[in-house]
Amino acid sequence: MDAFCNQQPTTYYQQQIILSMNKFRFLRWPVYKEAKQLTLDVLKLIKKLPKEYRFELGSQLIRAAFSVVLNIAEGGGRISDKELNRFLDIALGSVYETLAATDTLKEAGFISDKDFENILVRVNNISDQLGGFKKRLG
């Protein structure tokens, strides 16, 4: 009886993990993982800005990048493909906003061409994945 009781919580927790992964399906999506990495890249980039611009410009850029992640996640929680598609559209808009902000920072000389290129590659991948996702939804 003790051996059975000791194994039961493991089975219960395994079931809970499976249920959670189905409930939070976005956690498995490559586009979510890529968007999360974009946010981490932006956070590192902000540290390179001159101190007098970090709050205003940094805050805007962080919100734009984080919006990509959050809209993918929120869309993943929707039941209908139409609702998911709407949130993917919003995420795509935030991808463009992130790129425009980093392009402006590069032109102002606040970030290097290499930093900009890294962001450009990442947002291009995310944009392609979101576009493919939207096509599959119809």
N, C-alpha and C positions, 0 to 999 in steps of 0.2 A: 504494500500500500504506500509506503514512504517513497519508493522509487517512482511510482506513478505520480504522486503529488509533486515530487521534485521536477518531473518532466513537464507537467501540465503548464506551468507559467511560460516555459520556453515555447511551447506550441502556441499558447495564447499570444505571446509577444510576436512570434513569427506571423501569426494571422493578422495582428494589428499592423505590422509593417506592410504586409501585402495590401491590406485595406487602405492604408495611408498612401501607398504608392499609386493605387488606382484613383483614389480621391484627389491626390495632388499630382496628377499625371504630368504636369509641366516640368517637374523635377527630372524627368527622364529625357526631355526634349533637348537635342543638341543646340537648338537656337537659344534656349533659355540659358544653357551653360555658357555659350559664347557671349550672350548679352551680359551675364554676370561678370565675365572676364573683362568686358568693355568697361563696366563700372569700376572694377579694380584698377584697370589701366588709367582711367580718368582720375581716380583718387591719387595715384602716384604722380600724374602729370600736374595736378594742382599744386603740389609741393614745389614745383619748379617756377611757379609764377612769382613775380615780384610781390612782396608782402602787401603793398598798397592796393593790389588788384585781386588778391586771393579771395577775399570775402565776396565781392560783387560778381566778378567773372567766374570764380571757382564755384560759387553757389549755383549759378545758372547752369554751368556745364555739368555739375554733379546731378542736378535735378533732371536735366535732359537725358543723361545716360541711365540714371536710375529708373526713369520713366519707361525705358525700353524693357527692363527686367520686370518691373511691376505690372505693366500692361500685358506682357506675355503670361505672367502668372495669373493675373485676374481673368484673362480670356480663357485660360486653361480650366478655370473653375466654372465656366459657363456650360450649360447643357447643350444649347443649340449651336450649330455651325455658324449661323448668321451672327450670333452674339460674339463667338470666338473671333470671327472674321473682323468684326468692328474693333475689337481690342488689338488685333494684329495690325490693323490700319493705324491706330493711334501709336502703337510701338514703332511702326515704320516712320511715322512723322517725327518721332523723337530721335530716331536714327539720323535723319536728315538734320535735325536741329543740333545734335551732337557734332556732326561733321562740320556744319557751318560755323559753330563756335570754335572748334579747333582750328579750322582754316583761318578764321579771323585772328586767333592767337598767334598762329604761325606768321601771318602777314605783319602783325605788330612786333614780331621779333621776340615774343614771350616764350615760344617753344621752338624746338629745332625741327628741321625738315624731317629728320629721322623719327622724332616723336609723332609728327603729323602723319607720316607714312604708316607707322604702326597702327594708328587709329583708323586711317583710311582702309587698310587691309581688313581690319576687324569689322568695321561698319559695312564694308562691301560684302563680307561673308554673311553677316546678319541679314542684310537686305536681301541677298539671294535666297537665304533660307526662309525668310518670311514670305517672299514672293512665291517660292515653291509650296510652302505650307498653304498659302491662300489659294493657289491653283488647285490643290488637292481637295480643298473644302468646296470648291465650285463657285 
